[in-house]
Amino acid sequence: MSASPARTPETPHDRPAPLGRVLREARACRLCAPHLPLGPRPVLRAKASASVMIVGQAPGTKVHETGMPWNDASGRRLRDWLAMDDETFYDESRIAIVPMGFCYPGVNDKGGDLPPRPECAPLWHARIRAALPNVRLTLLVGQYAQRFYLGRARRKTLTETVRAFRDYLPDFLPTPHPSWRTGHWQKRNPWFDDDVIPELRRRVHGLIEARRA
């Protein structure tokens, strides 16, 4: 028997605030400033008409510099998975991009990026999702998004969670993070290319084309 995804964290407000106001407040957030080596620069995009939401990890240095989410090698790999050009991907009227951490978190002792700041998603995601009534599919890109949104419905590992992607549909679709390391992961797990990517493309394109029509 398949597990059901945990429900989206509830907003503390009886009536959702308008999306524009929530985004302005989120972009002005300075809660984590003492912990951010490059300072706060929240990077997220959304319009109320969006039917797909992408939840990744946190901006890297290039995204921090440009203010454009997924504007790096990981973003190119993600767009390849989606079979999507830049213009469509960055059309916020169809695709909302709301990472687990809005700001660049810095690096760890091994030179890799730190996890998203833990304060960010609990503070903002419920409010933003409440202001996105048309979202029908949320892509959970990486373990942090899967942990937050799926809760106990997650499998023991990311690989097991992604392989069980059908159990989380139609609301959520989990994927690995599209870093350079994922190329090796894909070779070890050919079912991702055979099963997950075709379904990912079919569902995402179906939703965004329906919005355009």
C-alpha positions in Angstrom: 0.0 0.0 0.0 1.5 3.3 -1.0 2.0 6.1 1.4 0.2 9.4 0.9 2.2 12.6 0.9 2.0 14.8 3.9 -0.2 17.8 3.3 1.2 21.2 2.6 2.1 23.1 5.8 -0.9 25.3 6.7 -0.8 29.0 6.5 -1.4 30.7 9.9 -3.7 33.3 8.3 -7.4 32.7 7.8 -7.3 34.5 4.5 -4.3 34.3 2.3 -2.4 37.5 1.8 -2.1 38.7 -1.8 0.9 37.1 -3.5 2.4 40.5 -4.4 2.5 41.5 -0.8 3.9 38.2 0.4 6.7 38.3 -2.3 7.6 41.9 -1.3 7.9 40.9 2.3 9.9 37.8 1.5 12.3 39.7 -0.7 12.8 42.2 2.1 13.4 39.5 4.7 16.6 39.9 6.8 16.0 37.2 9.4 19.1 35.2 8.5 21.4 38.1 7.7 23.9 37.3 10.5 24.4 33.9 9.0 24.8 34.8 5.3 28.4 35.4 4.1 27.3 37.5 1.1 24.3 39.1 2.8 20.6 38.6 2.1 19.4 38.5 -1.4 16.2 36.4 -1.6 15.7 34.9 -5.0 12.2 33.6 -5.9 9.7 34.1 -8.7 5.9 33.6 -8.9 2.6 34.9 -10.2 -0.8 33.8 -9.0 -1.6 32.1 -12.3 1.3 29.6 -12.1 0.3 26.0 -12.3 3.7 24.4 -11.6 6.0 25.2 -8.6 9.6 24.2 -8.4 11.1 23.8 -4.9 14.9 23.5 -5.0 17.5 24.0 -2.4 19.1 27.5 -2.1 20.9 29.9 -4.5 24.5 29.4 -5.4 27.0 32.2 -5.9 26.0 32.8 -9.5 22.3 33.0 -8.7 23.1 35.3 -5.8 25.0 37.6 -8.2 22.5 37.7 -11.0 19.2 37.3 -9.0 18.1 34.8 -11.5 17.1 31.3 -10.1 18.7 28.2 -11.6 21.0 30.4 -13.7 23.8 27.9 -13.6 24.9 24.4 -14.7 22.3 22.8 -12.4 19.6 24.9 -14.0 20.7 23.8 -17.4 20.4 20.2 -16.4 17.0 20.8 -14.8 15.7 22.4 -18.0 17.1 19.5 -20.0 15.1 17.1 -17.8 12.0 19.2 -18.4 12.8 19.6 -22.2 12.1 23.3 -21.7 13.7 26.5 -23.1 14.7 29.4 -21.0 11.7 31.6 -22.0 9.2 29.0 -20.9 11.1 28.1 -17.7 11.3 31.7 -16.6 7.7 32.5 -17.4 6.5 33.1 -13.9 2.9 33.2 -15.0 3.2 29.5 -15.5 6.1 28.3 -13.3 6.7 29.5 -9.7 10.3 29.0 -8.4 10.4 29.0 -4.6 13.5 27.4 -3.1 13.8 26.0 0.4 16.2 28.8 1.2 15.9 32.1 -0.6 19.4 33.3 0.0 22.9 31.9 -0.6 23.9 30.1 2.6 27.7 29.9 2.2 30.0 27.0 2.0 30.9 24.1 4.3 34.3 22.8 5.3 34.6 20.8 2.2 33.9 23.7 -0.2 30.4 22.7 -1.0 27.3 24.8 -0.4 25.7 24.7 3.0 22.1 23.5 3.4 19.3 26.0 3.0 18.9 28.1 6.2 16.4 26.3 8.4 14.4 29.4 9.2 13.3 30.2 5.7 10.8 27.5 4.5 8.8 27.3 7.7 8.5 31.1 7.7 7.5 31.6 4.1 6.4 28.6 2.2 2.9 28.2 3.6 2.1 31.9 3.0 3.4 31.7 -0.6 1.6 28.5 -1.4 -1.6 29.9 0.0 -1.3 32.7 -2.5 -0.8 30.3 -5.4 -4.2 28.8 -5.8 -3.6 27.4 -9.3 -0.5 25.3 -8.6 -1.4 21.7 -9.5 2.1 20.1 -9.4 5.1 20.8 -7.1 8.5 19.5 -8.2 10.5 18.6 -5.1 14.1 19.0 -6.3 16.4 17.4 -3.7 16.3 16.0 -0.2 15.5 19.2 1.6 12.3 19.9 -0.3 11.3 16.3 0.0 11.8 16.2 3.7 9.8 19.4 4.2 6.9 18.6 2.0 6.6 14.8 2.2 7.4 14.3 5.8 7.0 10.7 7.0 5.8 9.7 3.5 9.5 10.0 2.3 11.4 6.8 1.8 14.6 6.1 3.6 16.8 7.5 0.9 16.4 10.1 -1.9 16.9 7.3 -4.5 14.0 5.3 -3.0 11.8 8.4 -2.7 12.4 9.4 -6.4 11.8 5.8 -7.5 8.5 5.9 -5.7 7.4 9.1 -7.4 4.0 7.7 -8.5 3.0 7.5 -4.8 3.2 11.3 -4.5 1.3 12.2 -7.6 -0.6 14.2 -8.6 0.4 16.9 -6.1 4.2 16.3 -5.9 6.9 14.8 -8.0 10.3 14.3 -6.4 13.6 14.4 -8.3 17.3 14.5 -7.3 19.1 17.9 -7.3 20.5 18.4 -10.8 24.1 19.0 -9.8 27.1 17.6 -11.7 27.2 14.7 -9.3 23.7 13.6 -10.5 25.1 12.6 -13.8 26.8 9.6 -12.1 23.6 8.9 -10.2 21.6 8.8 -13.4 24.0 6.2 -14.9 23.6 4.0 -11.8 19.8 4.5 -11.9 18.6 4.2 -15.6 15.0 4.0 -14.5 15.1 7.8 -13.8 15.6 8.5 -17.5 13.2 5.7 -18.6 10.4 6.3 -16.1 10.6 9.6 -14.2 11.7 12.1 -16.9 9.0 11.2 -19.4 6.3 11.5 -16.7 7.9 14.7 -15.5 7.8 16.2 -19.0 4.3 15.0 -19.7 2.8 16.4 -16.5 4.7 19.7 -16.5 4.1 20.5 -20.2 0.4 19.4 -19.9 -0.2 21.9 -17.1 1.7 24.9 -18.5 0.2 24.4 -22.0 -3.3 24.2 -20.4 -2.6 27.5 -18.6 -1.5 29.2 -21.9 -4.7 27.9 -23.7 
